[in-house]
Amino acid sequence: MAATMCVSHSSKISSNFVVVSRMFSTTELVCGKRNFRKFQAFNKRGSLAYRSTLKEFPDYDLGVRPTGRRIDGKFLTIPEMVPELIVPDLTGFELKPYVSYRVPDVVQSEFTARGLFNACYADKVAEDFKNNKLDDEGNPFEPSDAEKMTRDEAKLKARQTGSDLF
């Protein structure tokens, strides 16, 4: 429910005293002056429903995840819930963990189908053309494994896990 609140202070001067009046308005008619009881305006500590769930579930925490469960008043640690950090061995590693902001920007064009063809097949096609190993339709006499694949086989191989690693 999106509502924009506008608070304006206006002062009216009459004979010897100042009358301060406040106006509180919203953009939606549902939350307007006639139906103000349905307008949810809770404080910064959350709504009543949110605070009641915190009272109902005291173990509900927004911070660190627990590593076990509370059973009969005792905390039981579950080894599967303990996070396992896998850190590589960096002995002899020469790079530093800092990247300077003075590094020049890398501008790379979009990788298109033509770029993929040039990266995978262009050298083989050019070599077959120079050595006259193509038939009248342009197909190679000795195709490589990638050239022997059908369309469906190539699609399945491209969707395999780890196919994007070189």
Buried (B, 14 or more C-beta within 10 A) or exposed (E): EEBEEEEEEEEEEEEEEEEEEEEEEBEEEEBBEEEEEEBEEEEEEEEEEEEEEEEEEEEEEEEEEEBBEEEEEEEEEEEEEEEEEEEEEEEEEEEEEEEEEEEEEEEEEEEEEEEEEEEEEEEBBEEBEEEEBBEEEEEBEEEEEEBEBEEEEEEEEEEEEEEEEE
